[in-house]
Amino acid sequence: MDPFFLLLFAALLVGTAKGGLSTVGSLAVPLTALAMNPITAATMLLPVFIVTDWVAVYLFRRSYSRPNLLILVPSMLLGIAMATLMVSFAPEAILLILTGMIGLWYCLRSWWRSWSRIKGRRAAPVSTQPAVFPGVIWGTLAGIASYLTHSAGPPTQAYLLPQNLPKLQYAGTIAICFAIINLSKLPGYALAGQFQGLDWTLIPWLIAFGILGTGLGRWLTGLLPQAIYVRVIEGLLLVLSVILLIKGLTMLLE
């Protein structure tokens, strides 16, 4: 497939994610990496992430979890700062594998609990509450993963999904967190010279498709019932986690 059309589709996925189907956007970079250098793909998509982030913030401006934001945002910024310092020597393959394992672990745990409840072996789980210690751990890991692998979804969702937040509140919290951390990547990317040599004529097209996807994602989020919404997010998280594991293992074995 022509990389241009693959990038347009990836931008649409990014926008759909910012509209509420959060894990979809994390598929964008692994998808475009099938046809082009993953670093170049990630850098070209960063403006799309940033613009659609703030469109999503506007869409969900009345729906978010303030306690979770107070825990996650500083933790994610700490992770971004750590990743900026370690980017030159960090083993990307290990980080990809770790991020994929986190998402896979969460999905398998969630589905095992659901199966156990169906079989009558376990009572329905009690929703967790925002907590500083796990929030700092997951948030810091999400910041590192976001900067180095553009995959903050699995750590963030491992922390937020057990809280069973209302779907719009969940989507709004994700939107605000990701808007801040993606914007904070710009200085590090610029210092690393990752914006040099990009075809900037493609960026407006990518942003336009990203904004279109944001509206699509917001519509789908409002349309899906809560239970189905959670299952869709978990299913997409599983797909992404497997992709990250395969990519990391491939890099490790090269």
Salt bridges, closest charged atoms under 4 A:
ASP53 OD1 - LYS18 NZ 2.86
GLU234 OE1 - ARG231 NH1 2.48
